[in-house]
Amino acid sequence: MLKSARLLLALLALCAHQGFADPAATPVMVGFYDFPPSIYTDADGRPQGPMVEVVRKVFQRAGYPLETRALPSARIYAGLQDGSVQVWPGPAKEQLGEHVLSGRSRLAEVVLNLYYRPDTPRPNLPDDLKGRSLVMLSGYNYFPGISRYLDDPGLRIVQHRTRTHRSALEMLLRHRGDYLLDYAIAVDSAAEELDVPTPQHVELLRLPVYFLVSRHQPGAERLLRDLDNAYEALRAEGEDLRAIP
């Protein structure tokens, strides 16, 4: 009996020495890309904003240490596909389908619009896109219904890509594109920065935002379950979880 107890203690000591710790002891890497004013990068290159604060609250409640990184959207998508990015709070993406688990708690909703200038009639879609130029953000991928129009050779849409929501709005206003494809919250923020009215628009999609957890990591299902449970517990307690101002 004594010999068995000593053997058990030796095995436990060996496991501890080899680093078999609680999975929550290692920080979970969460990627964010700029989506002002909900998410922005500060002067030190760190993600900030209401969405980041909501994620921090949820991780703290769930008991997981957190590492946040500001990354380009393409890096986040690639990271979710190989596990180097473990979590992303965002809308579902077709190319991520087999690589992520999607949460049940809706963190926010984003609206995708097609914007046009006052000198342009309200477009009838998709016919009025034929032969026109469209301003979009670099690195953004859109849902199949939107991509089908963008890639349709019969429509001959000319795509102009730019890096920021502000520059995209400026391109539209300066007649460097006929229409702007962008998200409502980002365009509203850019219009406020530029001190101009938000252009008229046609609403295209409403997209719910969830925790998306990479399947390419140990304990992915447990992590997602813990995050959803923590979010729902905070909401039940009346915690401020507004991710979009």
C-alpha positions in Angstrom: 0.0 0.0 0.0 2.8 2.4 1.0 4.7 1.5 -2.2 1.6 2.2 -4.3 1.2 5.6 -2.7 4.8 6.5 -3.3 4.5 5.5 -6.9 1.4 7.7 -7.3 3.2 10.7 -5.8 6.1 10.1 -8.1 3.9 10.1 -11.1 2.1 13.3 -10.0 5.5 15.0 -9.5 6.6 13.9 -13.0 3.4 15.3 -14.6 3.9 18.6 -12.8 7.5 18.8 -13.9 6.5 18.1 -17.5 4.0 21.0 -17.4 0.6 19.3 -17.4 -1.2 22.3 -16.0 -4.7 23.6 -16.1 -5.4 24.6 -19.7 -6.6 28.0 -18.5 -3.0 28.7 -17.3 -1.9 29.5 -20.8 -3.2 32.8 -22.2 -5.7 32.4 -25.0 -4.9 34.4 -28.1 -7.8 36.5 -29.4 -7.4 38.4 -32.7 -9.1 41.7 -33.5 -9.0 43.9 -36.6 -9.9 47.6 -36.7 -13.6 48.1 -36.8 -14.0 51.6 -35.3 -15.5 52.7 -33.0 -16.2 49.2 -31.7 -12.5 48.1 -32.2 -9.5 50.2 -32.8 -5.7 50.0 -32.3 -4.1 52.4 -29.8 -0.8 54.2 -30.0 1.0 51.1 -28.6 -0.5 48.8 -31.2 -3.0 47.1 -28.9 -6.6 46.6 -29.6 -9.1 48.7 -27.6 -12.8 49.6 -27.7 -16.1 48.3 -26.5 -15.9 44.9 -28.2 -12.4 44.4 -26.7 -13.8 45.3 -23.2 -16.7 42.8 -23.5 -14.2 40.1 -24.5 -12.0 40.9 -21.5 -15.0 40.8 -19.1 -16.1 37.4 -20.5 -12.6 35.9 -20.3 -12.2 37.1 -16.7 -15.5 35.6 -15.7 -14.7 32.3 -17.4 -11.3 32.2 -15.7 -9.1 32.2 -18.8 -6.0 34.5 -19.1 -6.2 36.5 -22.3 -3.8 37.7 -24.9 -5.2 40.3 -27.4 -3.5 41.2 -30.7 -4.4 43.7 -33.4 -4.0 41.9 -36.7 -5.1 42.3 -40.4 -8.2 40.4 -41.2 -6.3 38.0 -43.5 -4.0 37.1 -40.6 -6.9 36.4 -38.3 -8.6 34.1 -40.9 -5.3 32.2 -41.5 -4.7 32.0 -37.8 -8.1 30.5 -37.1 -7.3 27.9 -39.8 -4.0 26.8 -38.2 -4.8 27.5 -34.5 -2.3 30.4 -34.0 -5.4 32.6 -33.5 -7.6 30.7 -31.0 -10.6 33.0 -30.8 -12.1 35.8 -32.9 -15.4 37.7 -32.1 -16.9 38.1 -35.5 -19.6 37.1 -38.0 -19.5 33.6 -39.6 -17.3 33.4 -42.7 -17.7 30.8 -45.4 -13.9 30.0 -45.7 -13.8 29.4 -41.9 -16.7 27.0 -41.8 -14.8 23.7 -41.2 -12.1 25.4 -39.1 -14.1 27.0 -36.3 -16.8 26.4 -33.7 -19.4 29.1 -33.5 -20.8 30.2 -30.2 -24.5 30.5 -29.2 -24.3 33.9 -27.6 -24.9 36.9 -29.9 -22.3 39.5 -29.0 -23.5 42.1 -31.5 -24.9 42.7 -35.0 -23.3 44.5 -37.8 -25.0 45.9 -40.9 -23.5 45.8 -44.4 -24.7 48.7 -46.7 -24.1 49.9 -50.2 -23.6 53.7 -50.0 -24.1 56.2 -52.8 -23.7 60.0 -53.2 -26.5 62.5 -53.4 -25.8 63.0 -57.2 -26.4 59.2 -57.7 -29.9 57.7 -57.9 -30.8 54.9 -55.4 -29.4 51.8 -57.1 -31.6 48.9 -58.1 -29.5 45.8 -57.4 -27.8 44.1 -59.1 -28.6 45.9 -62.5 -27.3 49.3 -61.5 -24.0 47.9 -60.6 -23.3 46.9 -64.2 -20.1 48.6 -65.4 -19.8 50.7 -62.2 -16.9 51.0 -59.8 -17.1 49.9 -56.2 -15.0 51.0 -53.2 -14.2 48.3 -50.7 -11.8 47.6 -47.8 -8.6 45.6 -48.5 -8.6 42.1 -47.0 -12.4 41.9 -46.4 -14.3 38.9 -47.7 -18.0 39.0 -48.1 -20.9 36.5 -47.9 -21.6 34.4 -51.0 -24.6 36.4 -52.0 -22.4 39.6 -52.2 -19.4 37.8 -53.7 -21.5 36.4 -56.5 -22.2 40.0 -57.7 -18.6 41.1 -57.3 -17.3 38.2 -59.3 -20.0 38.2 -62.0 -18.3 38.8 -65.3 -21.6 40.0 -66.7 -21.7 42.9 -64.3 -18.2 44.1 -65.0 -17.8 45.7 -61.6 -14.5 47.6 -61.1 -13.2 47.1 -57.6 -11.2 49.8 -55.8 -9.6 48.6 -52.5 -8.3 50.8 -49.7 -7.0 50.2 -46.2 -9.3 52.3 -43.9 -13.0 53.0 -43.6 -12.2 56.7 -43.6 -10.2 56.6 -46.9 -13.0 54.5 -48.4 -15.6 57.1 -47.6 -13.3 59.8 -48.9 -12.9 57.9 -52.2 -16.7 57.8 -52.6 -17.1 61.5 -51.8 -14.3 62.5 -54.2 -15.9 60.5 -57.1 -13.2 57.9 -57.1 -15.9 55.2 -57.1 -19.6 55.1 -57.8 -20.6 53.1 -54.7 -19.1 52.2 -51.3 -19.6 48.7 -49.8 -19.0 48.9 -46.1 -20.4 48.4 -42.6 -22.7 51.0 -41.1 -20.9 51.5 -37.8 -17.6 52.1 -39.5 -19.0 54.5 -42.1 -20.9 56.4 -39.4 -17.6 56.8 -37.5 -15.7 57.9 -40.6 -18.4 60.4 -41.5 -18.2 61.9 -38.0 -14.4 62.2 -38.3 -14.7 63.9 -41.6 -17.6 66.1 -40.4 -19.8 65.1 -43.3 -23.3 63.6 -43.4 -23.5 59.8 -43.6 -24.3 59.0 -47.3 -27.6 57.4 -48.3 -27.5 53.7 -48.6 -29.2 50.4 -49.4 -29.1 47.8 -46.6 -27.7 44.5 -47.8 -27.1 42.2 -44.8 -27.4 42.1 -41.0 -24.7 39.8 -39.6 -24.7 38.5 -36.0 -21.4 38.4 -34.2 -20.4 35.4 -32.1 -17.3 33.9 -30.5 -15.6 31.9 -33.2 -13.1 29.4 -31.7 -10.5 27.6 -33.8 -11.0 23.8 -33.9 -7.2 23.5 -34.2 -6.4 23.6 -30.5 -6.9 21.2 -27.6 -10.1 21.8 -25.6 -11.8 24.0 -28.3 -15.3 22.8 -27.3 -14.7 23.4 -23.6 -13.3 26.8 -24.3 -16.3 27.9 -26.4 -18.8 26.5 -23.8 -17.1 28.3 -21.0 -17.1 31.6 -22.9 -20.8 31.3 -23.8 -21.7 30.4 -20.2 -19.7 33.4 -18.9 -21.3 35.8 -21.3 -24.8 34.6 -20.4 -24.0 34.8 -16.7 -22.8 38.4 -17.0 -25.8 39.4 -19.0 -28.1 37.8 -16.4 -26.4 39.9 -13.8 -27.0 43.1 -15.7 -23.4 43.7 -16.8 -22.9 46.3 -19.6 -22.0 44.1 -22.6 -22.6 46.7 -25.4 -20.0 45.8 -28.0 -21.1 48.4 -30.5 -21.7 52.0 -29.2 
